[in-house]
Amino acid sequence: MLAGEKPVAMFSDVIPPSFELPEQDFAPYVADGKLIMRDIVVTASQTGSHDMRFLFYALPEEQWRIERLIEIHRAIHQHDEPSTHELETEIGQLLGYKDQDIQIFLDRSLKSSSG
């Protein structure tokens, strides 16, 4: 991100956590104001199995991307809206991935969910 190659980083885990998120790695850049951080918990829906913690880092001028990512994840995890090809594509774009990399991810996701 500091090199300008990606606008946002997103990490997530279930609660209770299954691994440690890399907060300490980003802490100096947040303290210096080079990056902003948002740490949220998305409460599971009635049909969801776990609350989720999301940790976002972004360049200050890219904060809008975090806000949209939060909207999407609340819709999916808290309000049981289905994850769609379009939403997954938008998530990839918001995170700054190239279209071809997003397509590879989607192809693998479809393959693993159907097989």
PLY file of the C-alpha trace (Angstrom):
ply
format ascii 1.0
element vertex 115
property float x
property float y
property float z
element edge 114
property int vertex1
property int vertex2
end_header
0.00 0.00 0.00
2.74 2.44 0.87
4.24 1.85 -2.58
0.89 2.74 -4.16
0.23 -0.74 -5.51
-2.85 -1.52 -3.40
-5.34 0.91 -1.86
-6.73 -1.35 0.90
-5.84 -4.43 2.92
-8.56 -6.54 4.54
-8.19 -9.27 7.15
-10.97 -11.25 8.77
-11.50 -14.06 11.20
-14.28 -15.66 13.18
-14.85 -14.84 16.83
-13.29 -16.40 18.83
-10.28 -16.03 16.55
-8.54 -18.90 14.88
-5.34 -16.91 14.23
-3.74 -13.59 15.11
-4.40 -10.68 12.76
-1.32 -8.62 11.75
-2.14 -5.49 13.74
1.40 -4.99 15.02
2.80 -5.02 11.48
0.63 -2.05 10.51
0.68 -0.17 13.83
3.67 2.13 13.04
2.08 3.27 9.77
-1.25 3.95 11.45
0.50 5.90 14.23
2.33 7.99 11.60
-0.91 8.71 9.73
0.31 6.98 6.57
-2.52 4.45 6.86
-5.93 4.48 8.46
-7.40 1.48 10.26
-10.95 0.30 10.86
-11.63 -2.63 13.17
-15.23 -3.86 13.17
-17.23 -6.83 14.35
-20.08 -8.03 12.19
-22.65 -9.85 14.26
-23.82 -13.13 12.78
-27.34 -13.31 11.45
-29.88 -15.71 12.88
-28.66 -18.34 10.43
-24.97 -17.40 10.67
-22.71 -19.48 12.83
-20.11 -16.97 14.07
-19.57 -13.29 14.54
-16.78 -12.02 12.29
-14.02 -9.52 12.96
-12.79 -7.44 10.04
-9.63 -5.37 10.10
-9.08 -2.87 7.29
-6.11 -0.68 6.43
-6.14 1.95 3.71
-4.35 4.96 2.42
-6.16 7.99 3.90
-7.59 9.07 0.54
-9.00 5.56 -0.01
-11.14 5.39 3.14
-14.30 5.26 0.98
-13.25 1.76 -0.08
-13.32 0.58 3.53
-16.81 1.99 3.99
-18.10 0.10 0.94
-16.39 -3.14 2.01
-18.06 -2.84 5.42
-21.47 -2.38 3.75
-20.93 -5.49 1.64
-19.78 -7.69 4.52
-22.60 -6.55 6.80
-25.09 -7.37 4.06
-23.66 -10.85 3.56
-22.85 -11.88 7.13
-25.38 -9.93 9.17
-28.35 -9.68 6.81
-28.01 -13.01 4.95
-27.80 -11.44 1.52
-26.21 -13.89 -0.90
-22.69 -13.35 -2.08
-22.85 -12.95 -5.85
-20.37 -12.96 -8.67
-20.90 -9.18 -8.92
-20.26 -8.59 -5.21
-17.15 -10.75 -5.20
-15.90 -8.86 -8.25
-16.58 -5.54 -6.51
-14.71 -6.70 -3.40
-11.71 -7.61 -5.53
-11.82 -4.25 -7.30
-12.12 -2.37 -4.00
-9.07 -4.23 -2.71
-7.14 -3.20 -5.82
-6.76 -6.55 -7.54
-6.37 -6.75 -11.31
-9.37 -8.00 -13.29
-7.52 -11.16 -14.39
-6.65 -12.01 -10.77
-10.26 -11.47 -9.71
-11.42 -13.80 -12.48
-8.94 -16.50 -11.40
-10.27 -16.23 -7.83
-13.87 -16.46 -9.03
-13.11 -19.45 -11.26
-11.44 -21.29 -8.37
-14.29 -20.40 -6.00
-16.89 -21.70 -8.44
-14.88 -24.86 -9.05
-14.47 -25.59 -5.31
-18.12 -24.86 -4.51
-19.38 -27.12 -7.30
-16.94 -29.97 -6.81
0 1
1 2
2 3
3 4
4 5
5 6
6 7
7 8
8 9
9 10
10 11
11 12
12 13
13 14
14 15
15 16
16 17
17 18
18 19
19 20
20 21
21 22
22 23
23 24
24 25
25 26
26 27
27 28
28 29
29 30
30 31
31 32
32 33
33 34
34 35
35 36
36 37
37 38
38 39
39 40
40 41
41 42
42 43
43 44
44 45
45 46
46 47
47 48
48 49
49 50
50 51
51 52
52 53
53 54
54 55
55 56
56 57
57 58
58 59
59 60
60 61
61 62
62 63
63 64
64 65
65 66
66 67
67 68
68 69
69 70
70 71
71 72
72 73
73 74
74 75
75 76
76 77
77 78
78 79
79 80
80 81
81 82
82 83
83 84
84 85
85 86
86 87
87 88
88 89
89 90
90 91
91 92
92 93
93 94
94 95
95 96
96 97
97 98
98 99
99 100
100 101
101 102
102 103
103 104
104 105
105 106
106 107
107 108
108 109
109 110
110 111
111 112
112 113
113 114
